[in-house]
Amino acid sequence: MANKSVLVPLAQGCEELEAVTIIDLLRRAGINVVSAGLDDQPVKASRGTVLVPDTTMDKVMAQDFDMLVLPGGLPGADHLRDDAQVQTKLRQMAQQDKYTAAICAAPKALASAGLLDGRRATS
């Protein structure tokens, strides 16, 4: 069985506990996790912690992932919602019937991509 892979986009102002916990737990489970910044800068999270993503969204757009997980936090969730590449990747994942998940305020990015149309969601 091939190793599963998960993309975790990191936006400025994300909730650091949500971002780091997702990445840590999945990596402990032996899953290949790729954190990708919306640009090439370190990410200053909502409480001031600076995170250094593995790569950028530009560099992973053509890659296939088994799942995409969005950490919440504000204004990070707003940046995920407003980022064209994140929105494109979310739609691609949905078209390929792949898993997506979002924590806290991040479901607003799923809603913006049309992935919650006709569905109930708690956020």
Summary of the structure (lengths in Angstrom):
residues: 123
radius of gyration: 13.2
end to end distance: 33.6
largest distance: 39.2
contacts: 400
relative contact order: 0.21
helix: 34%
strand: 21%
